Amino acid sequence: MTGRMHSFQSLGTVDGPGVRSVVFLQGCSLRCPYCHNPDTWDAGGGVSVSAQELLAKIQKYTAYYGETGGVTVSGGEPLLQADFVYELFSLCKAHGISTALDTSGIRLDDSVRRLLSVTDIVLLDIKYAADAQYQRYIGVSLHTVLRFLAYANDLNKRVIVRQVITPGVNDTKDDIRALRDLVRQYPCVEKVELLPFLKLCAEKYTAMGIEFPFGKYPQATAEQIRELERELQA
Ligand code: SF4
């Protein structure tokens, strides 16, 4: 089976625990206004790659993974290629490599359930903790994401929740309290990571000839993130 891949990063340290190979898949049906990777949206873009080829690439770095690292599949949205990722993760697990899935959790069907059966860690992007905000900025309901999270919770998966913080959009203490109160309902969530909204991707939008919807907002600073992290721990 083959999938569409945007890029491959060896020795990544920010997408899941430890040192990891990160596979960025091609294709996403959402259009988040802060998206860092609009070049991954086109499901027909990128390159075609087989699960076996990817396994060989991932195995080259096995010596670096240690007890905590492994492989992370990100995107784009990997759930759009759930059967392909299932095949890749099955191969990785057969070779003792830990698997992490970086997703928005916007789909839950039999393919996704099967994929979760071979996923060790879920990095779940909860873009906004309030459904009204989710619908306003993402155009779909948070409800499906919460179904996905509830299912991961039933399976007792390790889940790390992530959220991009955009000043002026979701950076108030009330926003963070809403996120904290939401994740507390799911004991499977072992950590929440707040990520700063950055605009390094602006030139990708320019190159694609499309508007960067959140280009008008300022970037989040490290100090802002630290302050919100304190609120999260309160
Ligand atoms: S889900 Fe990820 S890749 Fe897709 S539009 Fe949103 S931020 Fe971009």
Boltz pocket constraint, residues with backbone or C-beta under 6 A from the ligand:
constraints:
  - pocket:
      binder: B
      contacts: [[A, 28], [A, 29], [A, 30], [A, 31], [A, 32], [A, 34], [A, 35], [A, 36], [A, 37], [A, 38], [A, 40], [A, 75], [A, 76], [A, 77], [A, 104]]
      max_distance: 6.0
